[in-house]
Amino acid sequence: MPDFVDEAVLHIKAGDGGHGCASVHREKFKPLGGPDGGNGGTGGDVVLEVDRNTATLLEYKRRPHRRAQNGTPGQGSHRSGSDGEDTVLPVPDGTVVLDAGGEVIADLVGPGTRLVLARGGNGGLGNAALASPKRKAPGFALKGEAGEALDVRLEIKTIADVGLVGFPSAGKSSLIAALSAARPKIADYPFTTLIPNLGVVEAGSTQFVVADVPGLIPGASEGRGLGLAFLRHVERCSTLVHVLDCATFESDRDPLSDLDALEAELSAYGEAAGIDLTDRPRIAVLNKVDVPDGRELAEMVAPMLRERGLRVIEVSAAAREGLRELSFAMAEQVEAARAARPAPEPSRVVLRPREIGEARFEVVPLGANTFRVRGSKPARWVRQTDFANDEAVGYLADRLNRLGIEEALAEAGATEGAEVYIGDEEDSVVFDWDPSIDADETPIGPRGTDSRLG
C-alpha cells in the first residue's frame, strides 16, 4: 500500500452513556437512608483535529472503524460514573469531510481546527436525582443514551499557493526540486509522480508553497490516467503554472496543443466540481530549453502564448536557467492573491436559542386509531426507560403527560386502545393508549412497581 492516501472512509461510533444506578442507602440504625444511586457517565466524542504533523490518511485506510470510550454506570453512595474519553483523530490540513450522500460536512483548514463528528450519549440519571416529593425513593434509574454513529468520507485538498500542472514527464518534479528543498521521485518515464509533492519556495521576502500535481492527460477529468484522483489538489491554488514540454519525443504534441488540452481538462473538472478555475492567474513555463530543439521551439511558440495573455517564462530545471525569474513571477501572483483576500473575521460563538412556542413534538395520524408521536424529547425519554420496571414505565407516562402528549392525542381523535408509536420509523416503541389511567398520580406500592399498571 502506498504511503500517501488522500481518500478514506471512516465508520465512527461515539461512546454510549452509562446507565444510572438505582440504590438505597443502607446503614445500621438508619432504616430510611433514602435513594443514593449515582448518575451514569457521558460517552466520549469522536473528534477530527488538523495536525501539522499528519500528511496522509493512510492510517484510516488501514483502520477505518473508530469509536470513543463508553461512560461507566453510576454506583451507590452517590457515586457518578466516569465520562468516556474522547477519540481525537488527527487529519492533514485541508481535509474535507463528506457524509454518506456526498454532502460536505466541514472543510478543515488551519492547524488546531477541530470538528466533533459524533457526540457521546448522555448518562442516565440515578434514582437519587429522580427523587421528588411524590416519588421519595424511586426504585428505578434512567438508562444511558447511545452515542452517535455515522459513516463519513475524508478527502485531502492540498493547501498550496501555486499548482504545477502539465503532461506526464513535462519536468514538474524536476522543477519543484530545483526551486525548493523538496526531493520528489524523478525518472524518464510517464507517471513517475504518483502523489502530490509540496515544496516551499522563497523569492525575496515572499514565501509560498508550490504543489507538483501528478501528470494530466486528455480525459483526466473523466477518470483517465491519474488526473481525476489529483485534480482536486489544484482547487485551493491561487496561481496555476502550466509546465509545457518543449523537448517531447511525441510527434503529435507541442506546447500549444498541450496547453489547450490542459485548459480543457481544468475547465471540465471545474464544471463537474462546481468551482471556477478559469479566474486563476496563469503562467506558461516552457521547460527543457537546455535542449537545442527545445529552445528553438520555445522561441517559436512564446509570442503565440503571449498573444493569449499569458506570462511566458523559458526555463531549464536541469541547467537551472530561468528559475529566478519564475520564482519571482510566482511570488508576484501570490502576493496579489493574498492582498485581494478579505480580512479574516474574528471568531465568535453564535448562540441560537430555541424560538418561543416552538413545537416540542407532533402527533401524526397513521391510520384508523393509529398515531405516531415525533419529537426529540419523547424519543429520548423512551430510549432512557427500562421497560422491565413498571415504576420506570409509570414515570415515563407522567413525563409524556406533562409534555402535553395525551391532550394532543385526544385532540387528534385518539380513542381508548389507540396504537401510539413514539420515535422514528426504524426505532419505535408501541403503546396502547388508555385515557382512563390518570397520569401524575402518586404511585402506591413497593419500589419498582406502579399500581396504575396492574
For each residue, the residues with C-beta under 8 A, 3 or more apart:
1: 5 58 61 62
2: 5 58 194 195
3: 56 58 195
4: 55 56 58 194 195 196
5: 1 2 8 56 57 58 60 61
6: 56 57 155 156 195 196 229 230 233
7: 57 153 154 155 156 229
8: 5 57 60 61 64 153 154
9: 64 151 152 153 154
10: 60 64 66 89 151 152 153 154
11: 64 65 66 149 151
12: 46 65 66 67 117 118 149 150 151 152
13: 46 65 66 67 68 118 147 148 149
14: 43 44 45 46 67 68 118 119 120 121 147 148 149
15: 42 43 44 45 67 68 69 70 71 84 120 121 147
16: 43 70 71 84 120 121 144 145 146 147
17: 40 41 42 43 70 71 120 121 122 123 124 144 145 146 147
18: 40 41 42 43 70 71 72 73 74 81 123 124 144
19: 40 73 74 123 124 141 142 143 144
20: 37 38 39 40 73 74 123 124 125 126 127 129 130 141 142 143 144
21: 37 38 39 40 73 74 75 76 79 126 127 141
22: 35 37 126 127 138 139 140 141
23: 35 36 37 38 75 76 77 126 127 128
24: 33 34 35 36 127 137 447
25: 30 33 34 35 36 76 77
26: 30 33
27: 30 33
28:
29:
30: 25 26 27 33
31:
32:
33: 24 25 26 27 30 36
34: 24 25 128 131 136 137
35: 22 23 24 25 126 127 128 130 131 136 137 138
36: 23 24 25 33 76 77 78 128
37: 20 21 22 23 74 75 76 78 126 127 128 141
38: 20 21 23 74 75 76 77 78 79 80 81 126 128
39: 20 21 74 80 81 123 124 125 126 129
40: 17 18 19 20 21 71 72 73 74 80 81 123 124 125 126 144
41: 17 18 71 72 73 74 80 81 82 83 84 123
42: 15 17 18 71 83 84 120 121 122 123
43: 14 15 16 17 18 68 69 70 71 83 84 120 121 122 123 144 145 147
44: 14 15 68 69 70 71 83 84 85 86 87 120 147
45: 14 15 68 86 87 116 117 118 119 120
46: 12 13 14 66 67 68 86 87 89 116 117 118
47: 86 87 88 89 114 115 116 117
48: 88 89 91 95 97 106 108 114 115 117
49: 88 89 90 91 112 113 114 115
50: 90 91 92 93 95 108 109 110 111 112 113 114
51: 54 90 91 92 111
52: 93 111
53: 90
54: 51 90 91 92
55: 4 92
56: 3 4 5 6 59 92 156
57: 5 6 7 8 60 61 91 92 95 154 156
58: 1 2 3 4 5 61 62
59: 56 62 63
60: 5 8 10 57 63 64 66 89 154
61: 1 5 8 57 58 64
62: 1 58 59
63: 59 60 66
64: 8 9 10 11 60 61
65: 11 12 13
66: 10 11 12 13 46 60 63 87 89
67: 12 13 14 15 46 87
68: 13 14 15 43 44 45 46 84 85 86 87 118 120 147
69: 15 43 44 84 85 87
70: 15 16 17 18 43 44 84 147
71: 15 16 17 18 40 41 42 43 44 81 82 83 84 120 121 123 144
72: 18 40 41 81 82 84
73: 18 19 20 21 40 41 81 144
74: 18 19 20 21 37 38 39 40 41 79 80 81 123 124 126 141
75: 21 23 37 38 79 81
76: 21 23 25 36 37 38 79
77: 23 25 36 38
78: 36 37 38 126 128
79: 21 38 74 75 76
80: 38 39 40 41 74 123 126
81: 18 38 39 40 41 71 72 73 74 75 123
82: 41 71 72
83: 41 42 43 44 71 120 123
84: 15 16 41 42 43 44 68 69 70 71 72 120
85: 44 68 69
86: 44 45 46 47 68 120
87: 44 45 46 47 66 67 68 69
88: 47 48 49
89: 10 46 47 48 49 60 66
90: 49 50 51 53 54
91: 48 49 50 51 54 57 95 108 154
92: 50 51 54 55 56 57 95 156
93: 50 52 108 109 110 111 159
94: 108 109 156 157 158 159 236
95: 48 50 57 91 92 107 108 154 155 156 157
96: 104 106 107 108 154 155 156 157
97: 48 104 105 106 107 108 115 117 152 153 154
98: 102 103 104 105 152 153 154 155
99: 102 103 105 150 151 152 153
100: 150 151 152 153
101:
102: 98 99 153
103: 98 99
104: 96 97 98 107
105: 97 98 99 115 117 152
106: 48 96 97 115
107: 95 96 97 104 157
108: 48 50 91 93 94 95 96 97 113 115
109: 50 93 94 113 159
110: 50 93 113
111: 50 51 52 93
112: 49 50
113: 49 50 108 109 110
114: 47 48 49 50
115: 47 48 49 97 105 106 108
116: 45 46 47 119
117: 12 45 46 47 48 97 105 150 152
118: 12 13 14 45 46 68 147 148 149 150
119: 14 45 116 147 148
120: 14 15 16 17 42 43 44 45 68 71 83 84 86 147 148
121: 14 15 16 17 42 43 71 144 145 146 147 148
122: 17 42 43 144 145
123: 17 18 19 20 39 40 41 42 43 71 74 80 81 83 144 145
124: 17 18 19 20 39 40 74 141 142 143 144 145 384
125: 20 39 40 129 130 141 142
126: 20 21 22 23 35 37 38 39 40 74 78 80 129 130 141
127: 20 21 22 23 24 35 37 130 131 137 138 139 140 141
128: 23 34 35 36 37 38 78 131
129: 20 39 125 126
130: 20 35 125 126 127 135 138 140 141 142 395
131: 34 35 127 128 135 136 137 138
132: 135 136
133: 136
134: 440 442 443
135: 130 131 132 138 395 442 443
136: 34 35 131 132 133
137: 24 34 35 127 131 447
138: 22 35 127 130 131 135 141 391 395 447
139: 22 127 389 391 446 447 448 449
140: 22 127 130 386 389 391 392 395 447 448
141: 19 20 21 22 37 74 124 125 126 127 130 138 386
142: 19 20 124 125 130 384 385 386 392
143: 19 20 124 383 384 385 386
144: 16 17 18 19 20 40 43 71 73 121 122 123 124 384
145: 16 17 43 121 122 123 124 380 383 384
146: 16 17 121 149 383
147: 13 14 15 16 17 43 44 68 70 118 119 120 121
148: 13 14 118 119 120 121
149: 11 12 13 14 118 146
150: 12 99 100 117 118
151: 9 10 11 12 99 100
152: 9 10 12 97 98 99 100 105 117
153: 7 8 9 10 97 98 99 100 102
154: 7 8 9 10 57 60 91 95 96 97 98
155: 6 7 95 96 98 232
156: 6 7 56 57 92 94 95 96 233
157: 94 95 96 107 232 233 235 236
158: 94 196 198 211 233 236
159: 93 94 109 209 236
160: 163 198 209 210 211 233 236 237
161: 208 209 210 237 238 239 330 334 337
162: 201 208 209 210 211 237 238 239 240 241 330 333 334
163: 160 210 211 213 233 234 237 239 240 241
164: 172 175 176 210 211 212 213 241 243
165: 172 213 216 234 240 241 242 243 262 266
166: 170 171 172 215 216 242 243 244 245 258 262 287
167: 170 215 216 217 245 248 253 258 261 262
168: 190 191 192 214 215 217 225
169: 188 189 190 192 215 245 248
170: 166 167 215 243 244 245 248 258 287
171: 166 174 175 243 245 287 288 317
172: 164 165 166 175 176 193 212 213 215 243
173: 176 177 184 185 186 192 193 197 212
174: 171 177 178 186 317 318
175: 164 171 172 178 179 212 243 285 287 315 317
176: 164 172 173 179 180 182 184 197 199 210 212
177: 173 174 180 182 183 184 186 199 317
178: 174 175 317 320 323
179: 175 176 199 201 210 323 326 327
180: 176 177 199 200 201 210
181: 199 200
182: 176 177 197 198 199 200 212
183: 177
184: 173 176 177 193 197 212
185: 173 192 193
186: 173 174 177 192
187: 192
188: 169
189: 169 192
190: 168 169 215
191: 168 194 214 215 225 226
192: 168 169 173 185 186 187 189
193: 172 173 184 185 196 197 212 214 215
194: 2 4 191 214 226
195: 2 3 4 6 214
196: 4 6 158 193 211 212 213 214 230 233
197: 173 176 182 184 193 211 212
198: 158 160 182 209 210 211 212
199: 176 177 179 180 181 182 209 210 212
200: 180 181 182 207 208 209 210
201: 162 179 180 207 208 209 210 327 330 331
202: 206 207 327
203: 206 208 327 328 330 331
204: 328 331
205:
206: 202 203 331 334 335
207: 200 201 202
208: 161 162 200 201 203 330 331 334
209: 159 160 161 162 198 199 200 201
210: 160 161 162 163 164 176 179 180 198 199 200 201 241 330
211: 158 160 162 163 164 196 197 198 233 234 237
212: 164 172 173 175 176 182 184 193 196 197 198 199
213: 163 164 165 172 196 216 230 231 233 234
214: 168 191 193 194 195 196 226 227 229 230
215: 166 167 168 169 170 172 190 191 193 225 226 227
216: 165 166 167 213 220 225 227 231 261 262 265
217: 167 168 220 224 225 227 261
218: 224 261 264 265
219: 222 223 224 225 227 265
220: 216 217 223 224 225 226 227 228 231 265 269
221: 227 228 231 265 266 268 269 272
222: 219 228 268
223: 219 220 228
224: 217 218 219 220 227 228
225: 168 191 215 216 217 219 220 228
226: 191 194 214 215 220 229 230
227: 214 215 216 217 219 220 221 224 230 231 265 269
228: 220 221 222 223 224 225 231 269
229: 6 7 214 226
230: 6 196 213 214 226 227 233
231: 213 216 220 221 227 228 234 265 266 269
232: 155 157 235 273
233: 6 156 157 158 160 163 196 211 213 230 236
234: 163 165 211 213 231 237 240 266 277
235: 157 232 273 275 277
236: 94 157 158 159 160 233
237: 160 161 162 163 211 234 240 280
238: 161 162 280 281 333 334 337 338
239: 161 162 163 280 281 282 283 330 333 334 337
240: 162 163 165 234 237 266 277 280 281 282 283
241: 162 163 164 165 210 282 283 285 326 330
242: 165 166 258 259 262 282 283 284 285 310
243: 164 165 166 170 171 172 175 285 287
244: 166 170 255 258 259 284 285 286 287
245: 166 167 169 170 171 248 253 255 258 287 288
246: 255 286 287 288 289 291 293 294 295 297 298 301
247: 288 291 293 294 297
248: 167 169 170 245 253 254
249:
250: 253
251:
252: 257
253: 167 245 248 250 257 258
254: 248 257 258 297 301
255: 244 245 246 258 259 284 286 297 298 301 305
256: 259 260 301 304 305
257: 252 253 254 260 261
258: 166 167 170 242 244 245 253 254 255 261 262
259: 242 244 255 256 262 263 284 305
260: 256 257 263 264
261: 167 216 217 218 257 258 264 265
262: 165 166 167 216 242 258 259 265 266
263: 259 260 266 267
264: 218 260 261 267 268
265: 216 218 219 220 221 227 231 261 262 268 269
266: 165 221 231 234 240 262 263 269 270 277 278
267: 263 264 270 271 277 278
268: 221 222 264 265 271 272
269: 220 221 227 228 231 265 266 272 273 277
270: 266 267 273 274 275 276 277 278
271: 267 268 274
272: 221 268 269
273: 232 235 269 270
274: 270 271
275: 235 270
276: 270 279
277: 234 235 240 266 267 269 270 280
278: 266 267 270
279: 276
280: 237 238 239 240 277
281: 238 239 240 333 336 337
282: 239 240 241 242 310 311
283: 239 240 241 242 310 311 312 313 326 329 330 333
284: 242 244 255 259 305 310 311 312 313
285: 175 241 242 243 244 313 315 326
286: 244 246 255 289 294 297 298 301 302 305 312 313 314 315
287: 166 170 171 175 243 244 245 246 294 315 316 317
288: 171 245 246 247 291 294 316 317 318
289: 246 286 294 295 298 314 315 316 321 322
290: 294 295 316 318 319 321
291: 246 247 288 294 295
292: 295 296
293: 246 247 296 297
294: 246 247 286 287 288 289 290 291 297 298
295: 246 289 290 291 292 298 299 314
296: 292 293 299 300
297: 246 247 254 255 286 293 294 300 301
298: 246 255 286 289 294 295 301 302 314
299: 295 296 302 314
300: 296 297 304
301: 246 254 255 256 286 297 298 304 305
302: 286 298 299 305 306 312 314
303: 306 307
304: 256 300 301 307 308
305: 255 256 259 284 286 301 302 308 310 312
306: 302 303 309 310 311 312
307: 303 304
308: 304 305
309: 306
310: 242 282 283 284 305 306
311: 282 283 284 306 329
312: 283 284 286 302 305 306
313: 283 284 285 286 322 325 326 329
314: 286 289 295 298 299 302 321 322
315: 175 285 286 287 289 321 322 323 325 326
316: 287 288 289 290 319 320 321 322
317: 171 174 175 177 178 287 288 320 323
318: 174 288 290
319: 290 316
320: 178 316 317 323
321: 289 290 314 315 316
322: 289 313 314 315 316 325 326
323: 178 179 315 317 320 326 327
324: 327 328
325: 313 315 322 328 329
326: 179 241 283 285 313 315 322 323 329 330
327: 179 201 202 203 323 324 330 331
328: 203 204 324 325 331 332
329: 283 311 313 325 326 332 333
330: 161 162 201 203 208 210 239 241 283 326 327 333 334
331: 201 203 204 206 208 327 328 334 335
332: 328 329 335 336
333: 162 238 239 281 283 329 330 336 337
334: 161 162 206 208 238 239 330 331 337 338
335: 206 331 332 338 339
336: 281 332 333 339 340
337: 161 238 239 281 333 334 340 341
338: 238 334 335 341
339: 335 336
340: 336 337
341: 337 338
342:
343:
344:
345:
346:
347:
348:
349:
350:
351:
352:
353:
354: 358
355: 358
356:
357:
358: 354 355
359: 362 375
360: 375 376 377 403
361: 373 374 375 377 378 403 404 405 408
362: 359 373 374 375
363: 371 372 373 405 408 409 412
364: 371 372 373 374
365: 370 371 412 413
366: 370 371 372 421
367: 370
368:
369: 414 415 417 418 419
370: 365 366 367 418 419 420 421
371: 363 364 365 366 409 412 414 418 419 420 421
372: 363 364 366 420 421 422 428
373: 361 362 363 364 378 405 408 409 420 421 422
374: 361 362 364 378 379 424
375: 359 360 361 362 378 379
376: 360 379 380
377: 360 361 380 381 403
378: 361 373 374 375 381 382 400 403 405 422 423
379: 374 375 376 382 383 422 423 424 427
380: 145 376 377 383 384
381: 377 378 384 385 396 399 400
382: 378 379 385 396 422 423 429
383: 143 145 146 379 380 423 427
384: 124 142 143 144 145 380 381
385: 142 143 381 382 392 393 395 396
386: 140 141 142 143 389 392
387: 392 393 429
388:
389: 139 140 386 392 393 448
390: 393 394 448 449 450 453
391: 138 139 140 394 395 443 447 448 449 450
392: 140 142 385 386 387 389 395 396
393: 385 387 389 390 396 397 450 453
394: 390 391 397 398 443 450 452 453
395: 130 135 138 140 385 391 392 398 399
396: 381 382 385 392 393 399 400
397: 393 394 400 401 437 439 452
398: 394 395 401 402 439 440
399: 381 395 396 402 403
400: 378 381 396 397 403 405 406 422 439
401: 397 398 404 405 406 439 440
402: 398 399 439 440
403: 360 361 377 378 399 400
404: 361 401 407 408
405: 361 363 373 378 400 401 408 409
406: 400 401 409 410 433 435 439
407: 404 410 411
408: 361 363 373 404 405 411 412
409: 363 371 373 405 406 412 414 418 420 433
410: 406 407 413 414 435
411: 407 408
412: 363 365 371 408 409
413: 365 410
414: 369 371 409 410 418 420 433 435
415: 369 418
416: 433 434 435 436
417: 369 432 433 434
418: 369 370 371 409 414 415 432 433
419: 369 370 371 430 431 432 433
420: 370 371 372 373 409 414 430 431 432 433
421: 366 370 371 372 373 428 429 430
422: 372 373 378 379 382 400 428 429 431
423: 378 379 382 383 427 428 429
424: 374 379 427 428
425: 428
426:
427: 379 383 423 424
428: 372 421 422 423 424 425
429: 382 387 421 422 423
430: 419 420 421
431: 419 420 422
432: 417 418 419 420
433: 406 409 414 416 417 418 419 420
434: 416 417 437
435: 406 410 414 416
436: 416
437: 397 434 452
438: 441 452
439: 397 398 400 401 402 406
440: 134 398 401 402
441: 438 452
442: 134 135
443: 134 135 391 394 449 450 451 452
444: 451
445: 449 450 451
446: 139 449
447: 24 137 138 139 140 391
448: 139 140 389 390 391
449: 139 390 391 443 445 446 453
450: 390 391 393 394 443 445 453 454
451: 443 444 445 454
452: 394 397 437 438 441 443
453: 390 393 394 449 450
454: 450 451
